[in-house]
Amino acid sequence: MADHYERLGVSSTASRTEIRLAYRALARQLHPDTAGDSSVAGMAQINEAWRVLSDPGRRAVYDAGRDGSAASASTQRPAPGPATMPVASVQYEQPARFPWRFMLVLAALGIGFVLVNAAFTKPGQPAKPDNLLEAGSCVSIADNGDAIEVECLAPNDGVVETLITFDSVCGQGTESHRDRQGMGQVCVRLANSG
């Protein structure tokens, strides 16, 4: 039975480079694309020989088995005892710690930014009227009796107390006026009524 060295046509003392060159030359000859389907078995054998002999660890195991089989044919050795496997010590790394200090510094910087920004920012202008009446809206009463929303800092006729339906009655001290957009009635506490 031919061994891997004989399949590749190299000696058992051949270097890895010599083995590689021999494998490549045989692979070119026996590859199914060039030699046809009849060379598939031969290609598989040289691939296995290359797989074993190209790896130093596999080659050492193969050589030891090859030498052992020759020696065992001439002399009988006692069966080896149970193999002791070296136990690798396992070292666990501590899990990464959460960066609490960094988060506290980040939070302090964020709070400081907000406070400084609030201190140096001018107050915003009051909102312009959006023409949607609601409780607290300042209104001016038109000649036809409609309530028109105006700014509360500008001259106005009163403040909307509540919104009511068309068939409801306003409470004491307020007058009923139609929303200019026709969306309902509002009860307005007039500015001069106290």
Backbone as CSV, one residue per row, in Angstrom:
resi,resn,N_x,N_y,N_z,CA_x,CA_y,CA_z,C_x,C_y,C_z
1,MET,0.844,-1.180,0.000,0.000,0.000,0.000,0.887,1.241,0.000
2,ALA,0.663,2.164,-0.894,1.483,3.367,-1.033,1.141,4.348,0.082
3,ASP,2.167,4.979,0.614,1.900,6.000,1.626,1.875,7.370,0.953
4,HIS,1.642,8.394,1.758,1.482,9.748,1.215,2.747,10.244,0.519
5,TYR,3.911,9.913,1.066,5.160,10.350,0.441,5.303,9.728,-0.948
6,GLU,4.982,8.430,-1.048,5.093,7.744,-2.338,4.074,8.291,-3.336
7,ARG,2.878,8.637,-2.864,1.859,9.189,-3.765,2.337,10.487,-4.401
8,LEU,3.026,11.316,-3.593,3.512,12.596,-4.121,4.875,12.458,-4.790
9,GLY,5.531,11.311,-4.609,6.834,11.082,-5.236,7.953,11.845,-4.568
10,VAL,7.899,11.983,-3.241,8.946,12.674,-2.490,9.434,11.752,-1.386
11,SER,10.611,12.083,-0.849,11.140,11.279,0.261,10.501,11.735,1.561
12,SER,10.636,10.920,2.591,10.036,11.261,3.885,10.768,12.406,4.565
13,THR,11.925,12.793,4.051,12.662,13.926,4.620,12.481,15.190,3.781
14,ALA,11.572,15.174,2.831,11.364,16.324,1.938,10.848,17.526,2.722
15,SER,11.249,18.712,2.262,10.775,19.944,2.911,9.350,20.248,2.454
16,ARG,8.746,21.185,3.138,7.368,21.555,2.785,7.318,22.126,1.364
17,THR,8.336,22.870,0.980,8.385,23.435,-0.371,8.458,22.333,-1.421
18,GLU,9.287,21.319,-1.173,9.389,20.197,-2.119,8.059,19.457,-2.225
19,ILE,7.387,19.281,-1.082,6.087,18.599,-1.075,5.069,19.425,-1.862
20,ARG,5.089,20.741,-1.662,4.146,21.607,-2.365,4.378,21.567,-3.873
21,LEU,5.626,21.629,-4.298,5.930,21.588,-5.729,5.502,20.259,-6.352
22,ALA,5.749,19.158,-5.631,5.352,17.842,-6.143,3.832,17.743,-6.230
23,TYR,3.134,18.259,-5.212,1.662,18.225,-5.219,1.107,19.022,-6.398
24,ARG,1.650,20.211,-6.627,1.137,21.056,-7.710,1.369,20.420,-9.079
25,ALA,2.527,19.791,-9.245,2.817,19.140,-10.531,1.853,17.978,-10.769
26,LEU,1.617,17.163,-9.731,0.685,16.043,-9.871,-0.748,16.533,-10.060
27,ALA,-1.111,17.613,-9.383,-2.470,18.145,-9.494,-2.735,18.624,-10.916
28,ARG,-1.725,19.215,-11.550,-1.898,19.634,-12.944,-2.124,18.428,-13.862
29,GLN,-1.426,17.330,-13.565,-1.555,16.135,-14.413,-2.870,15.403,-14.181
30,LEU,-3.288,15.277,-12.900,-4.427,14.427,-12.561,-5.745,15.171,-12.395
31,HIS,-5.747,16.465,-12.549,-6.985,17.213,-12.333,-8.038,16.755,-13.335
32,PRO,-9.292,16.534,-12.886,-10.339,16.044,-13.790,-10.598,16.952,-14.996
33,ASP,-10.310,18.229,-14.884,-10.512,19.125,-16.023,-9.525,18.835,-17.153
34,THR,-8.329,18.342,-16.796,-7.323,18.055,-17.828,-7.222,16.570,-18.143
35,ALA,-7.342,15.707,-17.140,-7.145,14.269,-17.363,-8.449,13.511,-17.537
36,GLY,-9.576,14.138,-17.291,-10.860,13.454,-17.453,-11.353,12.847,-16.149
37,ASP,-12.517,12.198,-16.222,-13.157,11.649,-15.024,-12.418,10.450,-14.455
38,SER,-11.583,9.809,-15.222,-10.878,8.625,-14.724,-9.839,8.984,-13.668
39,SER,-9.457,10.244,-13.567,-8.421,10.652,-12.619,-8.981,11.154,-11.295
40,VAL,-10.285,11.030,-11.085,-10.896,11.568,-9.860,-10.333,10.875,-8.628
41,ALA,-10.201,9.559,-8.650,-9.688,8.824,-7.482,-8.241,9.199,-7.205
42,GLY,-7.419,9.312,-8.257,-6.022,9.693,-8.070,-5.893,11.100,-7.519
43,MET,-6.753,12.012,-7.981,-6.737,13.389,-7.482,-7.118,13.420,-6.014
44,ALA,-8.090,12.608,-5.619,-8.496,12.551,-4.212,-7.350,12.051,-3.343
45,GLN,-6.575,11.085,-3.843,-5.452,10.550,-3.061,-4.351,11.592,-2.885
46,ILE,-4.013,12.327,-3.945,-2.952,13.331,-3.767,-3.450,14.528,-2.952
47,ASN,-4.744,14.832,-3.013,-5.292,15.894,-2.147,-5.172,15.498,-0.686
48,GLU,-5.479,14.244,-0.366,-5.359,13.772,1.017,-3.899,13.786,1.455
49,ALA,-2.987,13.368,0.567,-1.562,13.391,0.897,-1.110,14.823,1.174
50,TRP,-1.544,15.766,0.357,-1.191,17.176,0.565,-1.787,17.701,1.865
51,ARG,-3.040,17.347,2.153,-3.688,17.804,3.385,-2.900,17.358,4.609
52,VAL,-2.418,16.132,4.598,-1.687,15.602,5.753,-0.272,16.156,5.806
53,LEU,0.439,16.135,4.695,1.860,16.486,4.714,2.118,17.991,4.720
54,SER,1.143,18.808,4.341,1.366,20.261,4.328,1.248,20.872,5.714
55,ASP,0.554,20.203,6.606,0.378,20.709,7.969,1.426,20.053,8.863
56,PRO,2.303,20.829,9.541,3.363,20.227,10.357,2.829,19.307,11.463
57,GLY,1.732,19.666,12.081,1.177,18.824,13.145,0.664,17.498,12.607
58,ARG,-0.094,17.549,11.517,-0.614,16.309,10.921,0.530,15.438,10.392
59,ARG,1.537,16.100,9.840,2.673,15.339,9.300,3.405,14.616,10.421
60,ALA,3.575,15.277,11.565,4.259,14.632,12.692,3.467,13.429,13.182
61,VAL,2.140,13.570,13.283,1.301,12.446,13.709,1.383,11.319,12.682
62,TYR,1.358,11.671,11.403,1.427,10.663,10.338,2.773,9.936,10.384
63,ASP,3.873,10.714,10.541,5.203,10.096,10.602,5.330,9.188,11.815
64,ALA,4.774,9.620,12.957,4.846,8.782,14.162,4.070,7.486,13.954
65,GLY,2.917,7.560,13.335,2.134,6.355,13.059,2.821,5.463,12.038
66,ARG,3.487,6.071,11.078,4.196,5.318,10.046,5.386,4.591,10.649
67,ASP,6.130,5.308,11.505,7.274,4.678,12.168,6.799,3.625,13.157
68,GLY,5.702,3.893,13.841,5.164,2.940,14.821,4.677,1.678,14.158
69,SER,4.069,1.784,12.978,3.571,0.588,12.306,4.725,-0.274,11.835
70,ALA,5.836,0.342,11.413,7.007,-0.438,11.010,7.642,-1.102,12.215
71,ALA,7.707,-0.379,13.329,8.312,-0.943,14.536,7.435,-2.029,15.124
72,SER,6.120,-1.845,15.089,5.235,-2.844,15.683,5.237,-4.131,14.876
73,ALA,5.546,-4.042,13.594,5.631,-5.262,12.796,6.831,-6.092,13.227
74,SER,7.934,-5.444,13.650,9.127,-6.180,14.043,9.130,-6.535,15.522
75,THR,8.666,-5.648,16.376,8.637,-5.918,17.819,7.288,-5.521,18.378
76,GLN,6.840,-6.269,19.346,5.570,-5.965,19.999,5.830,-5.037,21.170
77,ARG,5.088,-3.933,21.213,5.189,-3.008,22.342,3.975,-3.197,23.217
78,PRO,4.105,-2.980,24.516,2.928,-3.082,25.378,1.964,-1.942,25.066
79,ALA,0.706,-2.215,25.295,-0.319,-1.202,25.054,-0.100,-0.028,25.988
80,PRO,-0.227,1.159,25.478,-0.015,2.327,26.345,-1.127,2.436,27.381
81,GLY,-0.791,3.029,28.524,-1.774,3.244,29.592,-2.708,4.376,29.211
82,PRO,-3.615,4.696,30.088,-4.549,5.779,29.783,-3.792,7.090,29.591
83,ALA,-4.143,7.770,28.556,-3.475,9.039,28.250,-3.963,10.114,29.209
84,THR,-3.029,10.879,29.679,-3.399,11.999,30.542,-3.382,13.257,29.693
85,MET,-4.493,13.915,29.683,-4.619,15.145,28.914,-4.260,16.314,29.819
86,PRO,-3.410,17.199,29.343,-3.125,18.378,30.164,-4.378,19.252,30.257
87,VAL,-4.642,19.704,31.453,-5.819,20.535,31.682,-5.388,21.994,31.618
88,ALA,-5.977,22.702,30.710,-5.658,24.123,30.579,-6.368,24.892,31.683
89,SER,-5.636,25.774,32.310,-6.273,26.584,33.345,-7.116,27.660,32.664
90,VAL,-8.318,27.793,33.137,-9.245,28.752,32.552,-9.204,30.024,33.382
91,GLN,-8.933,31.112,32.718,-8.919,32.398,33.401,-10.064,33.235,32.862
92,TYR,-10.907,33.651,33.761,-12.050,34.465,33.364,-11.709,35.924,33.570
93,GLU,-12.017,36.694,32.562,-11.829,38.133,32.698,-13.076,38.729,33.318
94,GLN,-12.859,39.761,34.100,-14.010,40.423,34.693,-14.785,41.132,33.594
95,PRO,-16.110,41.125,33.692,-16.887,41.831,32.669,-16.595,43.327,32.719
96,ALA,-16.816,43.965,31.614,-16.578,45.405,31.531,-17.479,46.138,32.517
97,ARG,-16.913,47.123,33.169,-17.685,47.891,34.138,-18.385,49.038,33.439
98,PHE,-19.543,49.412,33.976,-20.282,50.539,33.409,-19.581,51.827,33.818
99,PRO,-19.363,52.766,32.908,-18.621,53.997,33.209,-19.479,55.026,33.953
100,TRP,-19.733,54.765,35.232,-20.591,55.658,36.017,-20.011,57.057,36.121
101,ARG,-18.710,57.170,36.365,-18.106,58.506,36.508,-18.290,59.315,35.232
102,PHE,-18.040,58.682,34.113,-18.200,59.373,32.834,-19.640,59.820,32.644
103,MET,-20.596,58.966,33.005,-22.005,59.319,32.853,-22.379,60.484,33.775
104,LEU,-21.834,60.507,34.999,-22.117,61.616,35.914,-21.543,62.925,35.371
105,VAL,-20.331,62.868,34.845,-19.725,64.071,34.262,-20.553,64.541,33.072
106,LEU,-20.990,63.615,32.242,-21.814,63.955,31.087,-23.138,64.582,31.515
107,ALA,-23.767,64.020,32.553,-25.030,64.570,33.048,-24.817,65.972,33.620
108,ALA,-23.736,66.165,34.381,-23.453,67.486,34.951,-23.218,68.515,33.845
109,LEU,-22.490,68.121,32.812,-22.268,69.048,31.699,-23.576,69.382,30.988
110,GLY,-24.436,68.402,30.808,-25.728,68.645,30.162,-26.599,69.580,30.976
111,ILE,-26.665,69.347,32.289,-27.471,70.210,33.161,-26.897,71.624,33.167
112,GLY,-25.568,71.724,33.241,-24.928,73.040,33.214,-25.217,73.783,31.921
113,PHE,-25.182,73.072,30.801,-25.475,73.698,29.512,-26.895,74.242,29.487
114,VAL,-27.847,73.464,29.977,-29.244,73.902,29.973,-29.417,75.125,30.867
115,LEU,-28.819,75.118,32.056,-28.972,76.247,32.978,-28.317,77.517,32.433
116,VAL,-27.121,77.399,31.888,-26.437,78.573,31.328,-27.210,79.097,30.125
117,ASN,-27.694,78.205,29.297,-28.475,78.614,28.133,-29.758,79.327,28.566
118,ALA,-30.411,78.823,29.607,-31.637,79.461,30.096,-31.343,80.841,30.683
119,ALA,-30.187,80.995,31.328,-29.848,82.274,31.950,-29.548,83.352,30.908
120,PHE,-28.972,82.990,29.796,-28.571,83.975,28.804,-29.511,84.086,27.610
121,THR,-30.635,83.418,27.645,-31.587,83.483,26.541,-32.692,84.467,26.884
122,LYS,-33.040,85.315,25.922,-34.122,86.273,26.137,-35.452,85.537,26.108
123,PRO,-36.417,86.021,26.882,-37.726,85.367,26.846,-38.347,85.507,25.464
124,GLY,-39.123,84.530,25.082,-39.762,84.531,23.774,-40.922,85.509,23.721
125,GLN,-41.311,85.849,22.535,-42.453,86.734,22.325,-43.740,85.964,22.602
126,PRO,-44.760,86.664,23.070,-46.032,85.968,23.272,-46.548,85.434,21.938
127,ALA,-47.260,84.352,22.019,-47.755,83.704,20.801,-48.759,84.603,20.094
128,LYS,-48.678,84.624,18.790,-49.629,85.386,17.985,-50.974,84.672,18.017
129,PRO,-52.047,85.394,17.857,-53.366,84.756,17.839,-53.464,83.763,16.681
130,ASP,-54.039,82.598,16.972,-54.186,81.578,15.930,-55.618,81.494,15.405
131,ASN,-56.477,82.432,15.870,-57.882,82.512,15.451,-58.710,81.296,15.846
132,LEU,-58.233,80.514,16.781,-59.033,79.433,17.358,-59.329,79.828,18.793
133,LEU,-60.565,80.155,19.060,-60.933,80.620,20.391,-60.961,79.456,21.372
134,GLU,-60.442,79.734,22.558,-60.473,78.767,23.652,-60.526,79.563,24.939
135,ALA,-60.758,78.901,26.045,-60.843,79.606,27.328,-59.521,80.315,27.577
136,GLY,-59.579,81.604,27.918,-58.393,82.411,28.169,-57.964,83.248,26.990
137,SER,-58.569,83.074,25.824,-58.222,83.881,24.650,-58.786,85.285,24.811
138,CYS,-57.991,86.289,24.453,-58.467,87.667,24.463,-59.163,87.934,23.132
139,VAL,-60.300,88.647,23.205,-61.088,88.872,21.995,-61.484,90.333,21.874
140,SER,-61.747,90.684,20.631,-62.328,91.983,20.323,-63.677,91.684,19.690
141,ILE,-64.707,92.441,20.059,-66.053,92.190,19.546,-66.261,93.042,18.299
142,ALA,-66.582,92.404,17.194,-66.824,93.107,15.926,-68.195,93.775,15.966
143,ASP,-68.463,94.655,14.978,-69.742,95.368,14.916,-70.921,94.412,14.784
144,ASN,-70.715,93.260,14.135,-71.822,92.314,13.977,-71.961,91.371,15.176
145,GLY,-71.109,91.531,16.225,-71.210,90.724,17.436,-70.297,89.513,17.457
146,ASP,-69.518,89.302,16.405,-68.598,88.159,16.378,-67.391,88.432,17.270
147,ALA,-66.886,87.377,17.906,-65.680,87.475,18.739,-64.472,87.143,17.868
148,ILE,-63.483,88.062,17.850,-62.269,87.889,17.049,-61.088,87.847,18.004
149,GLU,-60.263,86.829,17.890,-59.117,86.698,18.792,-58.085,87.769,18.475
150,VAL,-57.544,88.403,19.548,-56.488,89.403,19.428,-55.442,89.105,20.493
151,GLU,-54.305,89.792,20.397,-53.272,89.626,21.417,-53.762,90.215,22.725
152,CYS,-53.382,89.569,23.820,-53.839,90.044,25.128,-53.156,91.344,25.528
153,LEU,-51.962,91.635,24.972,-51.281,92.882,25.295,-51.839,94.054,24.499
154,ALA,-52.551,93.771,23.425,-53.176,94.818,22.606,-54.537,95.163,23.208
155,PRO,-55.104,96.299,22.827,-56.441,96.634,23.325,-57.429,95.539,22.935
156,ASN,-58.257,95.130,23.911,-59.240,94.084,23.633,-60.510,94.366,24.412
157,ASP,-61.565,93.652,24.051,-62.863,93.873,24.693,-63.128,92.900,25.838
158,GLY,-62.390,91.798,25.920,-62.634,90.853,26.995,-61.881,89.548,26.794
159,VAL,-62.192,88.600,27.702,-61.518,87.301,27.707,-62.574,86.214,27.633
160,VAL,-62.315,85.188,26.838,-63.245,84.064,26.706,-63.224,83.258,27.999
161,GLU,-64.407,83.026,28.560,-64.537,82.191,29.760,-64.736,80.729,29.370
162,THR,-65.710,80.470,28.501,-66.001,79.101,28.083,-66.508,79.097,26.658
163,LEU,-66.496,77.922,26.062,-67.102,77.704,24.751,-68.389,76.936,24.988
164,ILE,-69.445,77.342,24.307,-70.740,76.684,24.497,-71.352,76.365,23.142
165,THR,-72.368,75.523,23.159,-73.091,75.220,21.917,-74.062,76.353,21.626
166,PHE,-74.638,76.354,20.417,-75.517,77.446,19.998,-76.762,77.568,20.870
167,ASP,-77.260,76.490,21.426,-78.505,76.560,22.199,-78.265,76.708,23.696
168,SER,-77.000,76.893,24.128,-76.706,77.041,25.559,-76.702,78.516,25.945
169,VAL,-76.737,78.754,27.260,-76.777,80.112,27.800,-75.506,80.336,28.612
170,CYS,-74.935,81.549,28.498,-73.725,81.880,29.247,-74.068,82.163,30.704
171,GLY,-73.050,81.992,31.555,-73.235,82.244,32.978,-73.288,83.727,33.279
172,GLN,-73.557,84.045,34.557,-73.693,85.433,34.980,-72.360,86.157,34.835
173,GLY,-72.407,87.383,34.360,-71.217,88.216,34.185,-70.533,88.009,32.848
174,THR,-71.077,87.150,32.003,-70.494,86.940,30.677,-71.550,87.154,29.614
175,GLU,-71.099,87.442,28.395,-72.007,87.635,27.265,-71.721,86.577,26.216
176,SER,-72.762,86.173,25.526,-72.625,85.189,24.457,-72.317,85.904,23.150
177,HIS,-71.259,85.452,22.467,-70.876,85.991,21.163,-70.519,84.816,20.262
178,ARG,-70.800,85.006,18.979,-70.520,83.958,18.008,-69.039,84.005,17.644
179,ASP,-68.443,82.806,17.518,-67.067,82.702,17.026,-67.042,83.211,15.592
180,ARG,-66.056,84.015,15.240,-65.991,84.605,13.910,-65.955,83.541,12.825
181,GLN,-65.414,82.381,13.124,-65.338,81.309,12.137,-66.606,80.469,12.111
182,GLY,-67.565,80.815,12.963,-68.833,80.111,12.983,-68.755,78.734,13.604
183,MET,-67.794,78.505,14.495,-67.622,77.179,15.073,-68.394,77.000,16.373
184,GLY,-69.081,78.013,16.820,-69.854,77.895,18.047,-69.994,79.234,18.728
185,GLN,-70.442,79.186,19.969,-70.610,80.392,20.775,-69.548,80.388,21.867
186,VAL,-69.152,81.599,22.280,-68.220,81.745,23.397,-68.832,82.686,24.411
187,CYS,-68.553,82.406,25.665,-68.978,83.305,26.738,-67.794,84.199,27.053
188,VAL,-67.984,85.509,26.870,-66.899,86.475,27.032,-67.159,87.312,28.265
189,ARG,-66.133,87.404,29.139,-66.205,88.337,30.262,-65.606,89.637,29.746
190,LEU,-66.466,90.650,29.619,-66.038,91.920,29.050,-65.095,92.635,30.000
191,ALA,-64.157,93.384,29.425,-63.136,94.057,30.219,-63.729,95.149,31.079
192,ASN,-64.747,95.855,30.635,-65.313,96.953,31.414,-66.352,96.471,32.411
193,SER,-66.688,95.146,32.402,-67.716,94.665,33.330,-67.127,94.257,34.663
194,GLY,-65.793,94.262,34.775,-65.143,94.011,36.036,-64.940,92.598,36.276
